[in-house]
Amino acid sequence: MVLRLRGGPNQRRRPLTMGSRVARHLEPVPAANPPGRATFLELFFDLVYVFALTRISARAFEDLTREPGREHGWGTVTGGGKTLLLLLALWAVWQGTAWTTSRYDPYRVPLQTVVITALVCSMLMGVAIPRAFSETALMFAVAYVVTQVSRPLILAVALGAHPYRRLKVRMAVVFAVSGVLWIVGAMLSTNGQVVLWTAALVLEYAAARFGWPVPGLGRSKVSKWEIAGEHLAERYQQFFLVALGETILVAGFAYSAEPYKSGHAWAFGLAVATTIMLWRIYVQRAGQILGEAVVKARHPANIGRSAADTHLVMVVGLAATAIGYELIIEHPLEQIPGPWLAMVLGGPALFLVGRARFEYEVFGRVSPSRWIAVLVLAAAAVPLLLLPGVAATAVGVLVLAAVAVADSRRAHGAPPEAAAPPF
């Protein structure tokens, strides 16, 4: 079997047999190399997240429609917090895998082993999500710990004597320590489980932020990490599309389950229009040239890390929007409680907040239309509590459409804006 490695801009790509890929040690892909497209295995991995995100939406929907949750706001808040905890765990697995395939040749056997392990474990996590704080807690925890610990261990072995091996050892130590919290938490009551799982995630996110510090083993600076920036940017774009596709699935499933009446049809139509507006706002220039911004950045790894946080915010906004779709499609002409309205309007608002930061990462500025739209959505919330739920979806569509029009007017007749990252 013959495969090709990514080479430098003036270097011819030479064929390499699978045997030679296995024989030599793994090395980071030089940042100067031209980017490789996402492999079929990476795209296959993403498909698992379509399923996992639908389970996240289904779980949140159940929390919001359960009678005690409708009557007592605190029940809704705690249910939403637990669902967010599961989403953050899913994101941590996806992000860790995406960074790995953007730093090393994804055709190498160790990398494919990492992706396949993450794929299987992510599927198990998705299956466990509906009862992750009861019967399937241990399944979720074990799947998460296996993928997070195995990735740095596999890479540490494959790297041989490379300096990055020390980083992978530190990562494995951190994930092993946090893994104890995940496993022990899965065996406790719900409150104890939430506390330990939250502590585990905080430990992991903090360790990543500060260079995976471990006593006696040191730490590293993110800005010095080598990444194939354009490949990583493409992976973020693909995950955004996965999350956007999940909103379509949720809306379609909800509409097909209901009788085909006018109110339901209007709610479904507005849901589809909302998704189109979200896509249009994302791709308007900044979404198209994230890879260019990463290449131009003084510290590509820093913008890669920042873009990860930004896309997480936007994906949470999309998940909330999808939940709002389902709620309104099932109850289009009813007045909706505050927590439901928070999903319908808060989802697009959170997306716009993330998109504003995304614009800053690519261009070093933020368009006023983003913040104006967020303020309009917040101001509209009070009167919309007195109107049918479908009116809230309509307001969301109009506000997003206004942002999309403002973006198009700014770009009309002007040359394509070049990336100018502030990092």
Secondary structure, DSSP 8 states (H G I E B T S, - for coil): -EEE----TTS---EEEHHHHHHS---B--TTS------HHHHHHHHHHHHHHHHHHHHHHHHHHSHHHHH-HHHHHHHHHHHHHHHHHHHHHHHHHHHHHHHB-TTSHHHHHHHHHHHHHHHHHHHHGGGTTTTTHHHHHHHHHHHHHHHHHHHHHHHTT-THHHHHHHHHHHHHHHHHHHHHHHTS-HHHHHHHHHHHHHHHHHHHHTT--BTTTB---GGG----HHHHHHHHHHHHHHHHHHHHHHHHHHHHHS---HHHHHHHHHHHHHHHHHHHHHHTTTTTSHHHHHHHSSSHHHHHHHHHHHHHHHHHHHHHHHHHHHHHHHSTTSB--HHHHHHHHHHHHHHHHHHHHHHHHHHS---HHHHHHHHHHHHHHHHHTTSBHHHHHHHHHHHHHHHHHHHHHHHTTS---------
